[in-house]
Amino acid sequence: MGSAGAEGGTAHAAADHLTRAEQAAAKAATSAFRAQVTHAAEQLSASLVTIDASLSQPDGSVDSEALDRARAAFDVVRVQMVDPRAASTQGGTHLLSSALWSPSVLAMNHAALAAAAPILTVVLDRVILSPQAIALSAQRSTAWISRTAPSVLAGSTSFTRGDLQATAVATRAAIGSLEMLGRLVAPAETAQVIRAGDLLEAATSSPTATLRQVMAAADVLAVHLGSLGGDLSGYGKGALYQ
C-alpha cells in the first residue's frame, strides 16, 4: 500500500531525482495525512463501542455525544473507506453510514458495528497515500459535498450542514498536509487550493450560505485540486513510503 506514486498521469519527477527538501516534504505530507485518518478511525472505533454499550442498557437510549463523535469521524474517513486501498471495508461502509444517520438501522446493528470496530482501525491505519493521491482523495471529498449539498439544503436527507462542514474541514486538513511540498513544486496552484479550501470551509460553516455558494466553492476547489494532483505526480514514490 505504500507505493502510490503517479496515479492518473505521467510522473513529473522521479523519486531518485527529488531534492532532499522535496523528499522531506513528501514524507511529511504522507505522515500528516495518515495521522489524520488514523485519529479519525480511532475516534470512530471508540465511539462505536460507546454507542453499543449505551444501546445495550435497559433504557436503550443512544449516547448522543458518542454518536456525534462517530458521525464527525466518519465524515473524515468516508472517502478512504471506499478507496480501493481499503477494499476490505467496502462491504460495511453503506451499513455504517446508514446506521450512524438512521436510529432504526443503528438499533439493529450496533453490536455488529462495535465488534468490527477494531478491524476498521487496522484497515484505515494502512491508508498510506502519495501526495498526488492525497490531493485526489481531497477532490473526492469535495465531490461528496457537491453531491450531498442539494439534498442537505433542501432538507431531504439525514445528513446536515454539520456533515458538509466536517467534510470540508477534513478536506482542508488534507490540503494542509500538502502545503509544504506544494509550495516547493507548485506554489501558485497550492496558493489557489488553500484559498479555495478556506472558502469552502467558510461556506459550509455559514448557516446562511446558499446552495449556489456552497456548490460554487466546491467546484472551484475540485478544479484546483485536480491541477495540484497533476503537479504532485511522481513526488513520493517507492522507498519514500516504506
matplotlib code that plots the C-alpha trace (Angstrom):
import matplotlib.pyplot as plt

x = [0.0, 2.9, 3.8, 1.2, 3.0, 1.8, -1.9, -3.7, -0.8, 2.9, 5.1, 6.6, 9.5, 11.3, 11.8, 15.5, 15.7, 13.9, 15.8, 16.2, 13.7, 11.2, 11.7, 11.2, 8.1, 6.6, 7.2, 5.7, 2.6, 2.0, 2.7, 0.4, -2.4, -2.0, -2.2, -5.4, -7.1, -5.7, -7.0, -10.5, -10.5, -9.7, -12.3, -14.9, -14.0, -14.1, -17.4, -19.0, -18.1, -19.6, -22.7, -23.1, -22.7, -25.3, -27.9, -27.3, -28.6, -32.1, -33.4, -31.9, -31.0, -28.1, -25.2, -25.8, -22.3, -20.7, -23.0, -21.9, -18.3, -18.8, -20.5, -17.8, -15.1, -16.9, -17.1, -13.3, -12.7, -15.7, -13.7, -10.9, -13.4, -14.5, -10.9, -9.5, -6.7, -9.3, -11.3, -12.0, -14.1, -16.4, -18.9, -19.7, -19.4, -23.0, -24.2, -22.1, -23.2, -26.9, -26.6, -25.0, -27.8, -30.7, -31.8, -33.6, -30.6, -28.3, -30.6, -30.4, -26.7, -24.9, -23.4, -22.0, -20.6, -18.9, -17.4, -16.0, -14.6, -11.0, -10.8, -11.9, -9.0, -6.4, -7.6, -7.7, -4.2, -2.9, -4.1, -0.7, -1.1, 1.3, 0.9, -0.9, -3.3, -3.9, -4.9, -7.2, -8.7, -9.4, -11.0, -13.3, -14.3, -15.1, -17.2, -19.2, -20.0, -21.2, -23.4, -24.8, -25.3, -28.5, -30.4, -29.0, -30.1, -33.5, -33.9, -34.4, -31.6, -30.5, -27.1, -26.8, -24.9, -22.6, -21.7, -20.8, -18.7, -17.0, -16.1, -14.9, -12.7, -11.2, -10.6, -8.8, -6.7, -5.7, -4.7, -2.7, -0.7, 0.3, 1.2, 4.9, 5.5, 3.1, 4.8, 8.1, 6.9, 3.7, 3.5, 0.9, -1.5, -1.0, -2.0, -5.1, -6.0, -5.5, -7.6, -10.4, -10.3, -10.7, -13.7, -15.4, -14.9, -16.4, -19.3, -20.2, -19.9, -22.2, -25.8, -26.9, -24.8, -26.9, -26.7, -25.2, -22.4, -21.6, -21.6, -19.5, -16.9, -16.8, -16.5, -13.6, -11.7, -12.3, -10.7, -7.7, -7.2, -7.2, -4.5, -2.4, -2.7, -1.1, 1.6, 2.4, 2.6, 5.8, 6.6, 7.0, 7.3, 8.6, 11.1, 9.8, 6.7, 8.3]
y = [0.0, 2.3, 2.8, 5.1, 7.3, 8.6, 7.8, 9.2, 10.5, 10.6, 11.4, 14.9, 13.8, 10.6, 9.6, 9.3, 12.9, 14.6, 17.1, 16.5, 19.2, 17.6, 14.2, 15.5, 17.4, 14.3, 12.2, 14.9, 15.0, 11.3, 11.2, 14.1, 12.7, 9.2, 10.7, 12.5, 9.3, 7.2, 9.6, 9.7, 5.9, 5.5, 8.1, 6.3, 2.9, 4.1, 5.9, 2.7, 0.8, 3.5, 3.6, -0.2, 0.0, 2.7, 0.9, -2.3, -0.7, -1.4, 2.0, 1.5, 5.2, 6.1, 8.1, 11.2, 12.7, 9.4, 9.4, 13.0, 12.0, 8.9, 10.9, 13.6, 10.9, 9.1, 12.4, 12.4, 8.8, 8.3, 8.6, 6.3, 3.6, 3.4, 3.7, 0.5, 0.6, 0.0, -2.6, -4.8, -2.1, -1.5, -4.1, -2.4, 1.2, 1.5, -0.2, 2.1, 5.2, 4.1, 3.2, 6.5, 8.5, 6.1, 5.3, 2.1, 0.8, 1.6, -0.2, -3.4, -3.3, -1.6, -4.8, -5.9, -2.5, -2.4, -5.9, -4.8, -1.5, -2.9, -4.2, -0.8, 0.9, -1.6, -1.3, 2.5, 2.7, 1.1, 4.0, 5.4, 7.7, 9.6, 13.4, 13.1, 10.5, 12.8, 15.6, 13.3, 12.0, 15.6, 16.1, 13.1, 14.6, 17.8, 15.9, 14.3, 17.8, 18.8, 15.7, 16.0, 19.7, 20.0, 17.4, 18.8, 22.4, 21.0, 19.1, 15.8, 13.8, 12.8, 14.5, 18.0, 21.2, 19.9, 16.9, 19.2, 21.4, 18.4, 17.1, 20.5, 20.8, 17.3, 18.3, 21.5, 19.4, 17.1, 20.2, 21.4, 18.2, 19.0, 22.6, 22.3, 20.1, 22.2, 25.4, 23.9, 22.4, 24.3, 27.5, 29.3, 26.3, 25.5, 29.0, 28.7, 25.4, 26.8, 29.8, 27.7, 25.3, 28.2, 29.5, 26.0, 25.6, 29.1, 28.4, 25.1, 26.6, 29.5, 28.9, 31.4, 30.2, 29.4, 26.2, 28.2, 29.5, 26.0, 24.4, 27.2, 26.9, 23.1, 23.3, 25.8, 23.7, 20.5, 22.1, 23.4, 20.1, 18.3, 20.6, 20.3, 16.5, 16.6, 18.9, 16.4, 13.4, 11.5, 13.1, 10.4, 7.1, 3.7, 3.8, 7.1, 5.3, 2.1]
z = [0.0, 0.4, -3.2, -4.6, -7.0, -10.3, -10.3, -13.3, -15.4, -16.2, -13.2, -13.2, -11.1, -10.5, -6.8, -7.3, -8.6, -5.8, -3.7, 0.0, 0.7, -1.7, -0.2, 3.3, 2.3, 0.5, 3.6, 5.8, 3.6, 3.8, 7.5, 8.3, 6.2, 7.7, 11.2, 10.3, 9.0, 11.9, 14.5, 12.9, 12.7, 16.3, 17.3, 15.1, 16.6, 20.2, 19.6, 18.1, 21.2, 23.4, 21.3, 21.6, 25.4, 25.7, 23.5, 25.4, 28.6, 29.8, 28.7, 25.2, 24.7, 22.5, 23.8, 21.7, 22.3, 21.1, 18.1, 17.2, 17.5, 15.4, 12.7, 12.7, 12.4, 9.6, 7.7, 7.8, 6.6, 4.3, 1.1, 2.4, 3.2, -0.5, -1.8, -3.5, -0.9, 1.8, -0.2, 2.9, 4.4, 1.5, 2.4, 5.7, 4.6, 3.5, 6.6, 8.8, 7.0, 7.2, 10.9, 12.0, 10.4, 11.0, 14.6, 13.4, 11.5, 14.4, 16.9, 14.8, 14.1, 16.9, 18.3, 15.0, 14.2, 17.6, 17.1, 13.7, 15.1, 15.8, 12.2, 10.9, 12.8, 11.4, 7.8, 7.9, 9.5, 6.3, 4.2, 3.1, 0.2, -2.1, -2.2, -5.5, -4.1, -1.1, -3.5, -5.4, -2.1, -1.1, -4.5, -3.9, -0.6, -2.3, -4.9, -2.0, -0.7, -4.2, -4.5, -1.0, -0.5, -2.6, -0.5, 2.7, 2.0, 0.8, 4.0, 2.1, 3.7, 7.2, 6.5, 7.9, 7.3, 10.1, 7.9, 5.0, 7.3, 8.9, 5.4, 4.3, 7.5, 6.8, 3.2, 4.3, 6.8, 3.9, 1.9, 4.9, 4.8, 1.2, 1.8, 2.4, -0.7, -2.8, -2.0, -3.2, -6.5, -7.5, -5.3, -7.4, -7.7, -4.0, -3.0, -5.1, -3.5, 0.0, -0.8, -2.3, 0.6, 3.0, 1.0, 1.0, 4.8, 5.3, 3.0, 4.7, 8.2, 7.5, 8.4, 5.8, 2.8, -0.2, -2.3, -5.1, -2.8, -1.4, -4.9, -6.4, -3.7, -4.1, -7.8, -7.7, -5.1, -7.2, -10.2, -8.4, -6.5, -9.9, -11.1, -8.0, -8.1, -11.6, -10.3, -7.5, -9.7, -9.1, -5.8, -3.2, -4.9, -3.7, -0.9, 0.4, 1.7, 3.0]

ax = plt.figure().add_subplot(projection="3d")
ax.plot(x, y, z, "-o")
ax.set_aspect("equal")
plt.show()
